Amino acid sequence: MGTHANDWHPAAAYLYALTLDGPSLAWEYLRRNPHYRSDYGRHACGSADEAADAAPWGLRMLEDPSRDARYAQPAWLPDPDGLPQLHPDAGAAPDAPTFALWRMPGRKQLAHDGQRMVLNAYRPEGTLRVAFSPALEHGMAYAHGVAGGARLRERWRAAAATVERLDAFYGRDAARPGAHAHSHGHAHGRPDRIALLHMRSLQTLDGLAAGATQREIAQALFGMAVVAERWHDLGELRAQVRRLARRGRALVDGGYRRLLQIEAIRDGRLD
């Protein structure tokens, strides 16, 4: 993993988790799954069928678990909510937006997931993700769509917000049904409760993987002075560490898939 076993103590190493959206958090939990790491290691040593190895994990291709969410680009299967698909629009209106990859601000990563190009643009206020056809070239007008299925309405609402942000980057003030002007990433300022919960869950998982005791994890999370004053075998601090461990393990063991859905990351549900 990106965090070395001996480097799990400083909370500052996990602050980036406060800015992660659902797909990025899903990756943080999946890359901590020992069975996933084993599958990736087998593939790196010459496993023949990457797609077959990746599919059980909800991926199109295996991603390197040593790369944290700031640098990894997992290709999820099915697509996460909020991922619009851009295609050339031969019948575009005169004021239709045109595709201009390098006008988009932020640190960009571009990858081919086996079917189309996927772009991640990282900005402090949240990550912008789009998938686009290899036939879409610079300066072309584009149309956008989302994957069908039982959750079409939810996917459309989430993708509409992404498209609104994308059009804003291209100098348009688009207003689309169901779109939201805000980012689904975490805003600057005081972190919300769910973001802080994820950050602490990840640190707890790494502490346990490093062989730390529950008390040592509590010291890293809440501070030496707080633990010295409030730690008891049946106390609230120990119960918090246990809940964080239980929650984190549930996400590692498959619950991460729920984080690909907008409402799950917003309310923290672990169904």
C-alpha positions as CSV (number, residue, x, y, z in Angstrom):
1,M,0.0,0.0,0.0
2,G,1.0,3.6,-0.4
3,T,1.3,4.0,3.4
4,H,4.1,2.0,4.8
5,A,3.4,-0.2,7.9
6,N,5.6,2.0,10.1
7,D,4.1,5.3,8.7
8,W,0.5,4.8,9.7
9,H,0.8,6.9,12.9
10,P,0.7,10.5,11.6
11,A,-2.9,11.6,10.8
12,A,-1.4,14.1,8.3
13,A,-0.6,11.2,6.0
14,Y,-4.3,10.6,5.7
15,L,-5.6,14.1,5.2
16,Y,-6.0,13.6,1.5
17,A,-8.8,11.2,2.2
18,L,-10.9,14.1,3.4
19,T,-11.1,15.3,-0.3
20,L,-11.9,12.0,-1.9
21,D,-15.2,11.2,-3.6
22,G,-17.0,7.8,-3.7
23,P,-15.0,6.1,-6.4
24,S,-11.7,7.3,-4.9
25,L,-12.7,6.0,-1.5
26,A,-13.8,2.7,-3.0
27,W,-10.3,2.3,-4.4
28,E,-8.7,3.1,-1.0
29,Y,-10.6,0.2,0.6
30,L,-10.2,-2.2,-2.3
31,R,-6.4,-1.7,-2.4
32,R,-6.2,-2.8,1.2
33,N,-7.8,-6.1,0.5
34,P,-5.1,-8.8,0.8
35,H,-6.9,-11.1,-1.7
36,Y,-7.0,-8.3,-4.3
37,R,-3.3,-7.6,-3.7
38,S,-2.6,-11.3,-4.2
39,D,-4.5,-11.3,-7.5
40,Y,-2.6,-8.2,-8.7
41,G,0.7,-9.8,-7.8
42,R,-0.2,-13.0,-9.7
43,H,-1.1,-10.9,-12.7
44,A,2.1,-8.9,-12.5
45,C,4.0,-12.2,-12.5
46,G,2.3,-13.2,-15.8
47,S,-1.4,-14.1,-15.3
48,A,-2.8,-14.5,-18.8
49,D,-6.4,-13.1,-18.4
50,E,-6.4,-9.7,-16.7
51,A,-10.1,-9.0,-17.4
52,A,-11.1,-12.3,-15.8
53,D,-9.0,-11.5,-12.7
54,A,-10.4,-8.0,-12.5
55,A,-14.1,-8.6,-13.0
56,P,-14.8,-10.2,-9.6
57,W,-13.5,-7.0,-8.0
58,G,-15.7,-4.8,-10.0
59,L,-12.9,-3.6,-12.3
60,R,-12.3,-3.7,-16.0
61,M,-8.5,-4.0,-15.5
62,L,-6.4,-4.6,-12.4
63,E,-4.9,-1.4,-10.9
64,D,-1.7,-1.4,-8.9
65,P,-2.7,-1.4,-5.1
66,S,0.5,0.4,-4.2
67,R,-0.9,3.6,-5.8
68,D,-3.2,5.6,-3.6
69,A,-6.3,7.4,-4.9
70,R,-4.4,10.5,-5.8
71,Y,-2.5,8.6,-8.5
72,A,-4.4,5.4,-9.3
73,Q,-7.0,5.3,-12.1
74,P,-9.2,2.2,-11.4
75,A,-11.6,1.4,-14.3
76,W,-14.8,0.4,-12.5
77,L,-17.3,-2.1,-13.9
78,P,-20.1,-1.0,-14.0
79,D,-19.3,2.7,-14.2
80,P,-19.7,4.7,-11.0
81,D,-22.5,7.2,-10.7
82,G,-21.6,10.6,-12.2
83,L,-19.5,9.3,-15.1
84,P,-20.9,10.7,-18.3
85,Q,-20.0,9.2,-21.7
86,L,-19.0,11.7,-24.3
87,H,-19.5,10.9,-28.0
88,P,-19.1,12.9,-31.3
89,D,-22.3,14.7,-32.1
90,A,-22.8,14.9,-35.8
91,G,-26.1,16.8,-35.5
92,A,-24.9,19.3,-32.9
93,A,-26.6,22.7,-32.4
94,P,-24.5,25.8,-33.3
95,D,-23.9,26.6,-29.6
96,A,-23.0,23.0,-28.6
97,P,-19.9,22.6,-26.5
98,T,-16.7,21.3,-28.2
99,F,-14.2,18.9,-26.7
100,A,-11.0,20.5,-25.6
101,L,-9.1,18.2,-23.3
102,W,-6.3,20.5,-22.3
103,R,-8.5,23.5,-21.5
104,M,-9.8,21.5,-18.6
105,P,-8.1,22.7,-15.4
106,G,-6.5,20.4,-12.8
107,R,-4.0,17.5,-12.9
108,K,-5.2,15.2,-15.6
109,Q,-4.8,11.4,-16.1
110,L,-5.9,9.7,-19.3
111,A,-6.2,6.0,-19.7
112,H,-7.7,3.5,-22.0
113,D,-9.9,0.9,-20.1
114,G,-10.1,-1.5,-23.0
115,Q,-13.2,0.1,-24.6
116,R,-12.9,3.9,-24.4
117,M,-10.7,6.7,-23.0
118,V,-11.3,7.7,-19.4
119,L,-10.2,11.1,-18.1
120,N,-9.7,12.0,-14.4
121,A,-9.1,15.7,-13.7
122,Y,-8.0,16.3,-10.1
123,R,-8.9,19.6,-8.5
124,P,-9.0,20.6,-4.8
125,E,-12.8,20.9,-4.8
126,G,-13.2,17.4,-6.3
127,T,-12.3,15.0,-9.1
128,L,-13.9,15.4,-12.5
129,R,-14.3,12.1,-14.4
130,V,-15.5,11.5,-18.0
131,A,-15.3,8.7,-20.4
132,F,-15.2,9.4,-24.1
133,S,-15.1,7.6,-27.4
134,P,-11.7,7.3,-29.1
135,A,-13.5,8.8,-32.1
136,L,-14.0,12.1,-30.2
137,E,-11.2,14.5,-31.2
138,H,-10.2,18.0,-30.2
139,G,-12.6,20.6,-31.4
140,M,-15.5,18.2,-32.0
141,A,-19.0,18.8,-30.7
142,Y,-20.0,16.2,-28.2
143,A,-23.1,14.5,-26.9
144,H,-23.3,12.9,-23.6
145,G,-25.1,9.9,-22.2
146,V,-25.1,7.5,-19.2
147,A,-25.3,3.8,-18.8
148,G,-28.9,2.4,-18.7
149,G,-30.3,-0.1,-16.2
150,A,-32.3,-0.1,-13.0
151,R,-30.5,3.0,-11.6
152,L,-30.8,5.1,-14.7
153,R,-32.5,8.0,-12.9
154,E,-29.8,8.1,-10.2
155,R,-27.0,7.9,-12.7
156,W,-28.5,10.6,-14.8
157,R,-28.8,13.0,-11.9
158,A,-25.2,12.4,-10.9
159,A,-23.9,12.6,-14.4
160,A,-25.8,15.8,-15.1
161,A,-23.9,17.5,-12.3
162,T,-20.6,16.3,-13.9
163,V,-21.7,17.6,-17.3
164,E,-22.6,20.9,-15.8
165,R,-19.1,21.2,-14.4
166,L,-17.6,20.1,-17.7
167,D,-19.6,22.7,-19.6
168,A,-18.5,25.4,-17.1
169,F,-14.9,24.6,-17.8
170,Y,-15.6,25.2,-21.5
171,G,-17.1,28.6,-20.8
172,R,-20.8,27.7,-20.8
173,D,-23.4,28.3,-18.2
174,A,-25.4,25.2,-18.8
175,A,-28.6,24.4,-16.8
176,R,-29.7,20.9,-17.1
177,P,-32.6,19.0,-15.5
178,G,-31.5,17.4,-12.3
179,A,-28.1,19.0,-12.3
180,H,-26.5,20.4,-9.2
181,A,-24.0,23.2,-9.2
182,H,-22.0,21.8,-6.4
183,S,-19.3,19.2,-6.6
184,H,-19.9,15.8,-5.0
185,G,-16.3,16.0,-3.6
186,H,-15.7,17.4,-0.2
187,A,-15.5,21.1,0.0
188,H,-12.7,23.0,1.8
189,G,-13.1,24.0,5.4
190,R,-14.2,21.8,8.3
191,P,-14.5,18.2,7.1
192,D,-17.9,16.6,7.4
193,R,-18.6,13.7,9.6
194,I,-18.6,11.1,6.9
195,A,-15.3,12.3,5.4
196,L,-13.6,12.2,8.9
197,L,-15.1,8.7,9.5
198,H,-13.5,7.4,6.3
199,M,-10.1,9.0,7.1
200,R,-10.1,7.4,10.5
201,S,-11.3,4.0,9.2
202,L,-8.4,3.9,6.7
203,Q,-5.8,4.8,9.4
204,T,-7.3,2.2,11.7
205,L,-7.0,-0.5,9.0
206,D,-3.4,0.4,8.4
207,G,-2.7,0.3,12.1
208,L,-4.2,-3.1,12.5
209,A,-2.2,-4.4,9.4
210,A,1.0,-3.1,11.1
211,G,0.2,-5.1,14.2
212,A,-0.8,-2.1,16.4
213,T,-3.0,-2.6,19.5
214,Q,-6.4,-0.8,19.8
215,R,-4.9,1.5,22.4
216,E,-2.0,2.5,20.1
217,I,-4.5,3.2,17.3
218,A,-6.5,5.4,19.6
219,Q,-3.4,7.3,20.5
220,A,-2.8,8.0,16.8
221,L,-6.4,9.0,16.2
222,F,-7.2,11.0,19.3
223,G,-3.9,11.9,20.9
224,M,-1.8,10.6,23.7
225,A,-3.3,13.0,26.3
226,V,-6.9,12.0,25.5
227,V,-6.1,8.3,25.7
228,A,-4.2,8.7,28.9
229,E,-7.2,10.4,30.5
230,R,-10.1,8.5,28.9
231,W,-9.0,5.0,27.9
232,H,-10.8,2.1,29.6
233,D,-11.3,-1.5,28.6
234,L,-15.0,-0.9,28.3
235,G,-14.8,2.8,27.5
236,E,-16.0,4.8,24.6
237,L,-12.6,5.3,23.0
238,R,-12.0,1.6,22.7
239,A,-15.5,1.2,21.3
240,Q,-14.8,3.8,18.7
241,V,-11.7,2.0,17.5
242,R,-13.6,-1.3,17.3
243,R,-16.4,0.4,15.3
244,L,-13.9,1.9,12.9
245,A,-12.2,-1.4,12.4
246,R,-15.5,-3.2,11.9
247,R,-16.6,-0.5,9.4
248,G,-13.3,-0.5,7.5
249,R,-13.2,-4.3,7.2
250,A,-16.8,-4.3,5.9
251,L,-15.8,-1.9,3.2
252,V,-12.6,-3.8,2.3
253,D,-14.6,-7.0,2.1
254,G,-16.9,-5.8,-0.7
255,G,-18.7,-2.8,0.8
256,Y,-16.6,-0.5,-1.3
257,R,-18.9,-1.2,-4.2
258,R,-21.6,0.9,-2.5
259,L,-19.3,3.9,-2.5
260,L,-19.6,4.0,-6.3
261,Q,-23.2,5.2,-5.9
262,I,-23.7,8.9,-5.1
263,E,-26.3,8.5,-2.3
264,A,-24.0,6.0,-0.5
265,I,-21.1,8.3,-0.2
266,R,-23.4,11.2,0.8
267,D,-25.0,9.5,3.8
268,G,-22.3,6.9,4.6
269,R,-24.6,3.8,4.3
270,L,-23.0,0.4,4.3
271,D,-25.8,-1.9,3.1
